[in-house]
Amino acid sequence: MKLDTLFKQFPSFHKWTLQKKLNEKNLTILTEFQDIKKIQALIQWIENHHVSHSQGIQILELGGELLLMNKSLLSVLKEKQQSQKLIEKLKEMRFPKSSLREKEKKQILNKLQLGKSIKAKYIREKDRTGLQLEFKSFSLKDFNQKIQKLNSLSKQTSLWQN
C-alpha cells in the first residue's frame, strides 16, 4: 500500500507523522500491507495516544511485524496502557524466548543483595544484553565493600548466558 493512500484514510496519523518528523524509512513496514483494515487498529491506537517519535517507530515496527506474522493485536491494543507498556507487550509477543530470559535475569538481579547504594539494571542495547551498574564511594573502605558485593555478580553465571 502506498503511504499517500494510508494518510488520506488516517489524517490524524498523517499529522502525527509530520509532527514527530517520521520519514519514509520509519514507515516502510506499513507499505507491506495491501489491506488497510489489517493495520487500522494499530494506527488508531497511535492516533489516540500521546506517542513519542521513538515509541511510535517501535510500535509500528513490532506491531507491523506481528501483523505480518498473522498475530492478532486487538486484545493488546484494547487494554488501557501507556506507550512503553504496549512496547513491552509487543516485544514479549514478537520475541517470547528472549523476553522470558530477560525477565529471569531481572529477577536474579532483584534477589541479589547488593544494597541500596549499588544500582544494578539489566539492559538491552541493539542486539546485546548486559548489566548497567552504578554506585558511589566516598572512602577506600566503602569502595572495597562495594567491590566485594559486586563480585557476587560474577558467580551468577545465569546472568551471563544467552
C-alpha positions in Angstrom: 0.0 0.0 0.0 1.2 3.5 -0.7 1.7 5.9 2.2 -0.5 8.6 0.4 -3.4 6.2 0.5 -2.8 5.5 4.1 -2.5 9.2 5.0 -5.8 10.0 3.2 -7.6 7.3 5.3 -6.0 8.4 8.6 -5.4 12.2 8.6 -4.7 12.3 12.3 -1.9 9.7 11.9 -0.5 11.7 9.0 -0.5 14.8 11.2 1.3 12.8 13.9 4.0 11.6 11.5 4.6 15.2 10.4 4.7 16.5 14.0 7.1 13.7 15.1 9.2 14.1 11.8 8.9 10.4 10.8 10.4 9.7 7.3 9.5 7.1 4.7 12.1 4.7 6.1 10.4 4.8 9.5 7.1 4.0 7.8 8.3 1.3 5.4 6.6 -1.5 7.4 3.2 0.0 6.5 3.8 -0.4 2.8 3.9 -4.2 3.2 0.1 -4.3 3.8 -2.4 -4.5 1.0 -5.4 -4.4 3.2 -5.8 -1.2 5.2 -8.1 -3.0 7.7 -5.2 -5.2 8.9 -3.3 -2.2 10.3 -6.3 0.0 11.2 -6.3 -0.8 14.9 -2.6 -0.2 15.3 -2.7 3.2 13.5 -5.8 4.3 15.5 -4.0 3.4 18.7 -1.1 5.7 17.8 -3.6 8.4 16.8 -5.4 8.2 20.2 -2.3 8.1 22.4 0.5 10.6 23.1 3.2 8.6 21.4 6.8 10.0 21.0 8.8 9.7 17.8 10.9 6.7 19.1 7.9 5.0 20.7 5.9 5.3 17.6 8.6 3.8 15.4 8.9 0.8 17.8 5.2 0.3 18.0 4.9 0.4 14.2 7.8 -2.0 13.6 6.9 -4.5 16.3 3.1 -4.3 15.6 3.7 -4.5 11.9 5.9 -7.5 12.1 3.4 -9.3 14.4 0.6 -8.5 12.0 2.7 -9.8 9.1 3.1 -13.0 11.1 -0.7 -13.1 11.3 -0.8 -12.4 15.1 -3.8 -10.6 16.4 -3.1 -7.3 18.3 -6.7 -6.4 19.2 -6.6 -7.6 22.8 -3.3 -5.9 23.5 -4.4 -2.6 21.8 -7.7 -2.6 23.7 -6.0 -2.5 27.1 -5.7 0.9 28.6 -2.0 1.3 28.8 0.8 3.7 28.2 3.1 3.5 25.1 6.0 1.9 27.0 3.8 -0.8 28.4 2.5 -1.5 24.9 6.0 -1.8 23.5 7.0 -4.2 26.3 3.9 -6.4 25.5 4.6 -6.3 21.7 8.2 -7.3 22.4 7.0 -10.2 24.5 4.8 -11.3 21.6 7.4 -10.8 19.0 10.4 -12.3 20.9 8.9 -14.6 23.5 12.1 -16.6 24.3 14.4 -13.6 24.7 11.7 -11.7 26.7 11.4 -14.6 29.1 15.2 -14.8 29.5 15.4 -11.1 30.2 12.7 -11.4 32.9 14.5 -14.2 34.6 17.7 -12.2 34.6 16.0 -9.2 36.1 14.5 -11.4 38.8 18.0 -12.7 39.6 19.3 -9.2 39.9 16.4 -8.3 42.2 17.2 -11.2 44.5 20.8 -10.3 44.9 21.6 -8.3 48.0 23.7 -5.5 46.6 22.3 -3.0 49.0 20.7 0.3 48.3 23.9 2.1 47.4 24.5 -0.1 44.3 22.1 0.1 41.4 22.2 -2.9 39.0 20.0 -3.0 36.0 19.7 -5.5 33.2 19.7 -3.7 29.8 19.5 -4.3 26.1 21.4 -2.3 23.5 20.7 -3.2 20.0 21.3 -7.0 19.8 23.3 -7.3 23.0 22.3 -7.6 26.6 24.3 -6.7 29.7 24.4 -5.2 33.1 24.5 -1.5 33.9 26.0 -0.8 37.3 26.0 2.4 39.3 27.5 3.2 42.7 29.3 6.0 44.6 32.1 5.6 47.0 33.4 8.1 49.5 36.2 6.2 51.0 38.5 3.4 50.1 36.9 1.1 52.7 33.4 1.9 51.2 34.8 1.2 47.7 36.3 -2.2 48.7 33.0 -3.2 50.4 31.1 -2.4 47.2 33.6 -4.3 45.0 33.1 -7.4 47.2 29.3 -7.1 46.7 29.8 -6.7 43.0 31.9 -9.9 42.9 28.8 -11.8 43.7 27.6 -10.9 40.2 30.4 -12.9 38.6 29.2 -16.0 40.5 25.7 -15.7 39.0 26.6 -17.5 35.7 22.9 -17.4 34.6 23.2 -13.6 34.2 25.9 -14.0 31.6 24.3 -16.8 29.5 22.1 -16.1 26.5 
